[in-house]
């Protein structure tokens, strides 16, 4: 009897051991399956971080603290876009195909600044980066500064107090942009084109770039081109003393037929031609040229 009891005990212990081992093995298989599934899900999430064009959103923020008084954008090789929307808040987004060396965003009270300080950013092969700023419609006039070295910039309907733009070899496009005070543009070997641009005063200094402004509304202007070319069309007669200056380049100014002004010339070896008779009842137009040409044409 004792022997039978002992054998039964051994059988029960063996059965328990086998059951435990099977349970542990099954648990291990389930755990491994879950881990594999989690890993696969993570890989899918990682793959979806970039959009179809291979661009990542590395910065995105909505600013709800009211309007900025000053916005400054300093870029090297990046592209910049400014648009307006029906939203109530300002939004800034930076997208790039590299998750490094993108512009730095800083906010100091009512001042917003976006800067690219890493000059080695463009050494990344095939690098692309876009900075997009969205402002509410009827945004209060803000002082706006934009500097682009070798990228592009596009500004759509936008109102400001003062606008200052500089571009070395990039291209700038403005559409329906208005400044309550001044718009100043500094160009290297860059391209600047605008339509429906309005300001109290406009100043342009160019080296060897191309300037084209259609429908310019202004009280006074100063356009200076060295080896570049410039053409602009006034929507109405200018009211204050203005100037045109060219080195070896050319400037063509299209003015309404009712424009009245008197011109004073500083003559080099170039040519000056005007469709308007000089009239002292109007403001002064200073024309200075070296070997280039200045043409004032009646619309």
C-alpha positions in Angstrom: 0.0 0.0 0.0 2.8 2.4 0.9 4.5 1.5 -2.4 1.3 2.4 -4.4 1.0 5.7 -2.6 4.6 6.6 -3.4 4.2 5.8 -7.1 1.0 7.9 -7.2 2.8 10.8 -5.7 5.6 10.6 -8.2 3.0 10.5 -11.1 1.2 13.5 -9.8 4.5 15.5 -9.4 5.5 14.5 -12.9 2.2 15.6 -14.4 2.4 18.9 -12.6 5.9 19.5 -13.9 4.9 18.8 -17.5 1.8 21.0 -17.2 4.0 23.9 -15.9 6.5 23.5 -18.6 3.8 23.5 -21.3 2.2 26.6 -19.8 5.6 28.5 -19.7 6.4 27.5 -23.3 2.9 28.7 -24.4 3.4 32.0 -22.5 6.8 32.4 -24.1 5.4 31.9 -27.6 2.6 34.4 -26.9 5.1 37.0 -25.5 7.4 36.5 -28.5 4.4 36.9 -30.9 3.3 40.1 -29.1 6.9 41.5 -29.1 7.2 40.8 -32.9 3.9 42.4 -33.6 4.9 45.5 -31.5 8.2 45.8 -33.4 6.4 45.6 -36.7 3.9 48.3 -35.6 6.9 50.5 -34.5 8.5 50.1 -37.9 5.3 51.1 -39.7 5.0 54.2 -37.4 8.6 55.1 -38.1 8.1 54.8 -41.9 5.0 57.1 -41.7 6.9 59.9 -40.0 8.0 61.2 -43.4 5.3 62.3 -45.9 5.1 61.0 -49.5 7.6 63.7 -50.7 10.2 62.5 -48.1 9.7 65.6 -45.9 9.5 65.6 -42.1 7.7 68.2 -40.0 10.5 69.1 -37.5 8.7 72.1 -36.0 5.0 73.1 -35.8 3.5 75.6 -33.4 0.4 77.7 -33.2 0.9 81.0 -31.4 -2.2 82.2 -29.6 -0.8 85.1 -27.5 -2.0 87.8 -29.9 -0.2 89.6 -32.7 3.6 89.9 -33.0 5.1 93.4 -33.3 8.2 92.1 -35.1 8.9 89.0 -37.2 12.4 88.3 -38.4 13.3 85.5 -40.8 17.0 84.8 -41.5 17.7 81.9 -43.8 20.6 80.6 -45.8 19.6 77.9 -48.3 16.0 77.3 -47.1 12.8 78.3 -48.8 10.2 80.6 -47.1 6.5 80.9 -47.6 4.2 83.4 -46.0 0.4 83.0 -46.5 -2.8 84.3 -44.8 -5.7 82.3 -43.7 -9.1 82.6 -42.0 -7.7 81.2 -38.7 -7.4 83.4 -35.6 -3.8 82.3 -34.7 -0.3 82.5 -36.2 1.2 79.2 -37.2 4.8 78.4 -38.0 5.9 75.1 -39.6 9.3 73.8 -40.7 9.6 70.8 -43.0 12.8 69.2 -44.2 14.1 65.9 -45.5 16.8 65.8 -42.9 16.0 65.8 -39.1 19.0 68.0 -38.4 20.4 71.4 -39.1 17.1 73.1 -39.5 16.4 76.7 -38.5 16.1 77.7 -34.9 12.9 79.4 -33.6 12.9 81.9 -30.8 10.2 84.0 -29.2 10.9 87.0 -27.1 7.7 88.6 -26.0 6.0 90.0 -29.1 9.0 89.3 -31.3 9.3 86.1 -33.4 12.6 85.1 -35.0 13.6 82.2 -37.2 17.3 81.8 -38.0 19.6 79.4 -39.7 23.1 79.8 -38.3 24.7 76.6 -39.4 26.4 77.4 -42.7 27.2 73.7 -43.2 23.5 72.9 -43.5 23.6 72.8 -47.3 26.5 70.3 -47.3 23.9 67.6 -46.7 23.4 66.0 -50.1 19.9 66.6 -51.6 18.9 68.7 -48.5 15.5 70.5 -48.7 13.9 72.7 -46.1 10.8 74.9 -46.1 9.7 77.4 -43.5 6.0 78.3 -43.7 4.4 81.1 -41.8 0.6 81.5 -41.7 -0.9 84.7 -40.5 -4.6 85.5 -39.9 -6.3 87.8 -42.3 -6.4 91.5 -41.3 -3.3 90.9 -39.1 -2.1 94.1 -37.4 0.8 95.8 -39.2 4.0 94.2 -38.0 7.7 95.1 -38.7 8.9 92.3 -41.0 12.5 91.4 -41.8 13.4 88.7 -44.3 16.9 87.7 -45.3 17.5 84.9 -47.9 20.9 83.8 -49.1 20.3 81.2 -51.7 16.8 80.1 -51.2 13.4 81.3 -52.4 10.7 83.3 -50.7 7.1 83.9 -51.6 4.9 86.3 -49.8 1.1 86.4 -50.5 -1.4 88.9 -49.3 0.3 90.5 -46.3 0.2 93.9 -44.5 3.1 95.3 -42.4 4.4 98.5 -40.9 7.9 98.3 -42.4 9.2 95.5 -44.6 12.9 94.9 -45.1 14.1 92.2 -47.6 17.5 91.1 -48.7 18.5 88.3 -51.0 22.0 87.3 -52.2 21.4 84.8 -55.0 17.9 83.7 -54.2 14.5 84.7 -55.6 11.7 86.7 -54.0 8.1 86.9 -55.0 5.5 89.3 -53.6 1.8 89.3 -54.3 -0.5 92.0 -52.8 1.9 93.1 -50.1 1.4 96.5 -48.3 3.5 98.4 -45.9 2.1 101.4 -44.0 5.6 103.0 -44.0 8.5 101.6 -46.0 9.6 98.6 -48.1 13.3 98.3 -48.6 14.9 95.7 -50.8 18.6 94.8 -51.1 19.6 92.5 -54.0 22.7 90.7 -55.0 22.6 88.5 -58.1 19.0 87.7 -57.2 15.5 88.0 -58.7 12.8 90.1 -57.2 9.3 90.2 -58.7 6.1 91.7 -57.2 2.6 92.6 -58.2 0.2 94.9 -56.3 2.9 96.3 -54.0 2.0 99.3 -51.9 3.9 101.5 -49.5 4.5 105.1 -48.5 8.2 104.7 -49.7 10.0 102.1 -51.6 13.8 101.7 -51.8 15.7 99.1 -53.9 19.4 98.6 -54.2 20.6 95.9 -56.6 24.0 94.7 -57.9 23.4 92.4 -60.8 20.0 91.0 -60.2 16.6 91.4 -61.9 13.8 93.6 -60.5 10.2 93.6 -61.8 7.3 95.3 -60.0 3.9 95.5 -61.6 1.3 97.8 -60.1 3.4 99.7 -57.6 1.6 102.3 -55.5 3.9 104.7 -53.7 4.5 108.3 -52.7 8.2 108.2 -53.4 10.8 105.7 -54.6 14.5 105.2 -54.9 15.7 102.5 -57.4 19.4 101.9 -57.7 20.9 99.1 -60.0 24.5 98.5 -60.7 24.8 95.9 -63.5 21.3 94.6 -63.1 18.0 95.4 -64.8 14.8 96.9 -63.3 11.3 97.6 -64.5 8.4 98.9 -62.5 4.9 100.3 -63.2 3.3 103.0 -61.1 -0.5 102.9 -60.5 -0.6 106.6 -59.8 1.7 109.6 -60.0 4.4 109.8 -57.2 4.1 112.8 -54.8 7.5 113.2 -53.3 11.1 113.6 -54.5 12.4 110.3 -56.0 15.5 108.9 -57.7 16.7 106.4 -60.3 20.3 105.4 -60.5 22.1 102.9 -62.7 25.7 101.9 -63.4 26.0 99.5 -66.4 22.5 98.2 -66.0 19.1 99.5 -67.1 15.9 100.9 -65.5 12.6 101.3 -67.2 9.9 103.2 -65.3 6.3 103.2 -66.5 4.2 106.1 -65.2 0.6 107.3 -65.7 0.0 109.9 -68.3 -1.0 112.5 -65.7 2.3 112.3 -63.9 4.0 115.7 -63.3 7.7 116.0 -62.2 10.9 117.7 -63.1 14.1 115.8 -63.7 17.6 116.6 -62.7 20.3 114.5 -64.4 23.8 113.3 -63.5 25.1 112.1 -66.8 27.7 109.5 -67.6 28.2 107.8 -70.9 24.8 106.1 -70.8 21.4 107.2 -72.0 18.3 108.9 -70.4 15.0 109.2 -72.1 11.7 110.5 -70.8 8.2 110.8 -72.4 7.4 113.6 -69.9 8.3 117.2 -70.2 10.1 118.5 -67.1 7.7 120.5 -65.0 8.7 122.3 -61.8 5.2 122.1 -60.5 5.8 118.4 -59.6 8.3 116.6 -57.4 11.9 116.1 -58.4 13.1 113.0 -60.1 16.8 112.6 -59.8 18.4 110.4 -62.6 22.0 109.3 -62.3 23.6 106.9 -64.8 27.0 105.7 -65.8 27.1 103.5 -68.9 23.6 102.2 -68.4 20.2 103.5 -69.5 17.2 105.0 -67.8 13.9 105.2 -69.6 10.8 106.9 -68.2 7.8 105.8 -70.3 4.2 107.0 -70.4 1.7 104.3 -69.9 
